[in-house]
Amino acid sequence: MTLYDIPLKTLTGEPTSLGAYEGKAVLLVNVASRCGLTPQYTGLERLQQSYGDRGFTVLGVPSNQFAGQEPGDPEEIRTFCSATYGISFPMLEKTEVNGEARHPLYAELTKSADAEGTAGDVQWNFEKFLISPQGEVVARIRPRTEPEDPAVVAAIEAQLPV
């Protein structure tokens, strides 16, 4: 099974998978609306605007596992993201990223190591995984690294198919 084969659901509950993004570079990010890192939505949206027409997408994955910082239902999450940050990128349903109920997607993603060689649990909200157009994790970026950090931008640009 590849990352493309893992069943997912959109924020509105529709079935999907990463296969819908095959051939694109994807920056998959676990997000939360009540976190000190929530302003990273601004940088994520700028990346979407800058590279969205070049075979790239940000994919937001709400999670309430870190200090209850994403308590909203799907409609509250959608409204917050669009009204506060003008988010245009797709969002998946609220997901467990760690622990026994960890979603199968995150069971695979967390096998990938960060730049220091550390794999394992997601550390906090806004941890980022860059997935190549071929469906491979090519970078794991820890939460405090801003989306528009030059190293993140360079990694994205290196994966753009167009």
C-alpha positions as a Markdown table, in Angstrom:
| # | Residue | x | y | z |
|---|---|---|---|---|
| 1 | Met | 0.0 | 0.0 | 0.0 |
| 2 | Thr | 1.3 | 3.5 | -0.9 |
| 3 | Leu | 0.3 | 6.8 | 0.6 |
| 4 | Tyr | -2.0 | 7.3 | -2.4 |
| 5 | Asp | -4.0 | 4.2 | -1.4 |
| 6 | Ile | -4.9 | 5.2 | 2.2 |
| 7 | Pro | -8.6 | 6.1 | 2.5 |
| 8 | Leu | -9.2 | 9.7 | 3.8 |
| 9 | Lys | -12.2 | 12.0 | 4.1 |
| 10 | Thr | -12.4 | 15.7 | 3.3 |
| 11 | Leu | -13.5 | 18.2 | 6.0 |
| 12 | Thr | -17.0 | 17.8 | 4.7 |
| 13 | Gly | -16.9 | 14.0 | 5.0 |
| 14 | Glu | -16.5 | 13.1 | 1.4 |
| 15 | Pro | -14.2 | 10.1 | 0.6 |
| 16 | Thr | -10.8 | 10.9 | -0.9 |
| 17 | Ser | -7.2 | 9.9 | -0.8 |
| 18 | Leu | -3.8 | 11.3 | -1.5 |
| 19 | Gly | -4.3 | 9.7 | -4.9 |
| 20 | Ala | -6.4 | 12.7 | -5.8 |
| 21 | Tyr | -3.1 | 14.7 | -5.6 |
| 22 | Glu | -0.9 | 12.2 | -7.6 |
| 23 | Gly | 1.5 | 14.1 | -9.8 |
| 24 | Lys | 1.5 | 17.1 | -7.4 |
| 25 | Ala | 3.8 | 18.2 | -4.6 |
| 26 | Val | 1.8 | 18.2 | -1.4 |
| 27 | Leu | 2.7 | 20.0 | 1.9 |
| 28 | Leu | 0.5 | 18.1 | 4.4 |
| 29 | Val | 0.1 | 19.9 | 7.7 |
| 30 | Asn | -1.7 | 19.1 | 10.9 |
| 31 | Val | -3.5 | 22.3 | 11.9 |
| 32 | Ala | -5.3 | 23.8 | 14.8 |
| 33 | Ser | -7.3 | 27.1 | 15.2 |
| 34 | Arg | -6.4 | 27.9 | 18.8 |
| 35 | Cys | -2.7 | 27.4 | 18.8 |
| 36 | Gly | 0.2 | 29.8 | 19.2 |
| 37 | Leu | 1.3 | 28.6 | 15.8 |
| 38 | Thr | -2.1 | 29.2 | 14.1 |
| 39 | Pro | -0.7 | 32.3 | 12.4 |
| 40 | Gln | 1.2 | 29.9 | 10.2 |
| 41 | Tyr | -2.0 | 29.6 | 8.2 |
| 42 | Thr | -1.0 | 32.9 | 6.6 |
| 43 | Gly | 2.3 | 31.5 | 5.2 |
| 44 | Leu | 0.6 | 28.3 | 4.2 |
| 45 | Glu | -2.0 | 30.2 | 2.2 |
| 46 | Arg | 0.8 | 32.3 | 0.6 |
| 47 | Leu | 2.5 | 29.1 | -0.5 |
| 48 | Gln | -0.8 | 27.9 | -2.0 |
| 49 | Gln | -1.2 | 31.1 | -3.9 |
| 50 | Ser | 2.4 | 31.1 | -5.1 |
| 51 | Tyr | 2.7 | 27.5 | -6.2 |
| 52 | Gly | -0.8 | 26.2 | -6.6 |
| 53 | Asp | -0.8 | 26.6 | -10.4 |
| 54 | Arg | 2.5 | 24.9 | -10.6 |
| 55 | Gly | 1.5 | 21.4 | -9.4 |
| 56 | Phe | 1.5 | 22.1 | -5.6 |
| 57 | Thr | -1.1 | 22.1 | -2.9 |
| 58 | Val | -1.1 | 22.5 | 0.9 |
| 59 | Leu | -3.4 | 20.0 | 2.5 |
| 60 | Gly | -4.6 | 20.8 | 6.0 |
| 61 | Val | -5.4 | 18.1 | 8.6 |
| 62 | Pro | -7.1 | 19.4 | 11.7 |
| 63 | Ser | -6.2 | 17.6 | 14.9 |
| 64 | Asn | -7.3 | 18.2 | 18.5 |
| 65 | Gln | -4.6 | 16.1 | 20.1 |
| 66 | Phe | -2.4 | 19.0 | 21.3 |
| 67 | Ala | -4.0 | 20.7 | 24.3 |
| 68 | Gly | -7.4 | 20.6 | 22.8 |
| 69 | Gln | -6.5 | 23.4 | 20.3 |
| 70 | Glu | -8.9 | 22.3 | 17.6 |
| 71 | Pro | -12.2 | 21.7 | 19.3 |
| 72 | Gly | -14.4 | 22.9 | 16.5 |
| 73 | Asp | -16.7 | 20.8 | 14.3 |
| 74 | Pro | -16.1 | 20.7 | 10.5 |
| 75 | Glu | -18.3 | 23.8 | 9.9 |
| 76 | Glu | -16.6 | 25.8 | 12.6 |
| 77 | Ile | -13.1 | 24.8 | 11.3 |
| 78 | Arg | -14.1 | 25.8 | 7.7 |
| 79 | Thr | -15.6 | 29.1 | 8.8 |
| 80 | Phe | -12.6 | 30.0 | 10.9 |
| 81 | Cys | -10.1 | 29.1 | 8.2 |
| 82 | Ser | -11.9 | 31.0 | 5.5 |
| 83 | Ala | -13.0 | 34.1 | 7.5 |
| 84 | Thr | -9.7 | 34.5 | 9.5 |
| 85 | Tyr | -7.1 | 33.4 | 7.0 |
| 86 | Gly | -8.8 | 33.2 | 3.6 |
| 87 | Ile | -7.7 | 29.6 | 3.2 |
| 88 | Ser | -8.2 | 28.2 | -0.3 |
| 89 | Phe | -6.4 | 24.9 | 0.1 |
| 90 | Pro | -8.2 | 21.7 | 0.8 |
| 91 | Met | -8.7 | 20.4 | 4.3 |
| 92 | Leu | -9.2 | 16.8 | 5.5 |
| 93 | Glu | -11.4 | 15.7 | 8.4 |
| 94 | Lys | -10.2 | 16.1 | 12.0 |
| 95 | Thr | -7.7 | 13.3 | 12.5 |
| 96 | Glu | -5.7 | 11.6 | 15.3 |
| 97 | Val | -2.0 | 12.0 | 14.4 |
| 98 | Asn | -0.5 | 10.2 | 17.4 |
| 99 | Gly | -1.4 | 7.3 | 19.8 |
| 100 | Glu | -3.4 | 4.1 | 19.5 |
| 101 | Ala | -6.1 | 5.8 | 17.3 |
| 102 | Arg | -3.5 | 7.3 | 15.0 |
| 103 | His | -4.9 | 7.5 | 11.4 |
| 104 | Pro | -3.2 | 5.1 | 9.0 |
| 105 | Leu | -1.9 | 8.0 | 7.0 |
| 106 | Tyr | 0.0 | 9.3 | 10.0 |
| 107 | Ala | 1.2 | 5.8 | 10.9 |
| 108 | Glu | 3.1 | 5.9 | 7.6 |
| 109 | Leu | 4.1 | 9.6 | 7.7 |
| 110 | Thr | 5.6 | 9.4 | 11.2 |
| 111 | Lys | 8.1 | 6.7 | 9.9 |
| 112 | Ser | 9.8 | 9.5 | 8.1 |
| 113 | Ala | 12.7 | 11.3 | 9.8 |
| 114 | Asp | 13.2 | 15.1 | 10.1 |
| 115 | Ala | 16.4 | 16.9 | 9.1 |
| 116 | Glu | 18.1 | 15.7 | 12.3 |
| 117 | Gly | 17.2 | 12.0 | 11.6 |
| 118 | Thr | 14.4 | 11.8 | 14.1 |
| 119 | Ala | 11.2 | 9.9 | 13.2 |
| 120 | Gly | 8.2 | 9.1 | 15.5 |
| 121 | Asp | 5.3 | 11.0 | 16.9 |
| 122 | Val | 4.2 | 14.4 | 15.6 |
| 123 | Gln | 5.5 | 16.9 | 18.1 |
| 124 | Trp | 2.8 | 19.6 | 17.9 |
| 125 | Asn | 0.3 | 21.4 | 15.7 |
| 126 | Phe | 1.7 | 22.6 | 12.3 |
| 127 | Glu | 4.2 | 19.7 | 11.7 |
| 128 | Lys | 4.7 | 19.5 | 8.0 |
| 129 | Phe | 5.3 | 16.6 | 5.6 |
| 130 | Leu | 6.4 | 17.4 | 2.0 |
| 131 | Ile | 5.2 | 14.6 | -0.4 |
| 132 | Ser | 6.7 | 14.4 | -3.9 |
| 133 | Pro | 4.6 | 14.1 | -7.0 |
| 134 | Gln | 5.4 | 10.4 | -6.9 |
| 135 | Gly | 3.9 | 10.0 | -3.4 |
| 136 | Glu | 7.1 | 9.8 | -1.3 |
| 137 | Val | 7.8 | 11.8 | 1.8 |
| 138 | Val | 10.8 | 13.9 | 0.9 |
| 139 | Ala | 10.9 | 16.2 | 3.9 |
| 140 | Arg | 9.6 | 16.4 | 7.5 |
| 141 | Ile | 9.5 | 19.9 | 8.9 |
| 142 | Arg | 8.9 | 20.4 | 12.6 |
| 143 | Pro | 6.1 | 22.7 | 13.9 |
| 144 | Arg | 8.1 | 25.8 | 14.7 |
| 145 | Thr | 9.6 | 26.1 | 11.3 |
| 146 | Glu | 7.6 | 28.7 | 9.4 |
| 147 | Pro | 6.0 | 27.6 | 6.1 |
| 148 | Glu | 7.9 | 30.3 | 4.2 |
| 149 | Asp | 11.3 | 29.5 | 5.7 |
| 150 | Pro | 13.8 | 29.5 | 2.8 |
| 151 | Ala | 14.6 | 25.8 | 3.3 |
| 152 | Val | 10.9 | 24.9 | 3.1 |
| 153 | Val | 10.5 | 27.0 | 0.0 |
| 154 | Ala | 13.5 | 25.4 | -1.6 |
| 155 | Ala | 12.3 | 21.9 | -0.8 |
| 156 | Ile | 8.9 | 22.7 | -2.3 |
| 157 | Glu | 10.4 | 24.3 | -5.5 |
| 158 | Ala | 12.6 | 21.2 | -5.9 |
| 159 | Gln | 9.4 | 19.0 | -6.0 |
| 160 | Leu | 7.3 | 21.1 | -8.4 |
| 161 | Pro | 6.4 | 19.1 | -11.4 |
| 162 | Val | 5.5 | 22.1 | -13.6 |
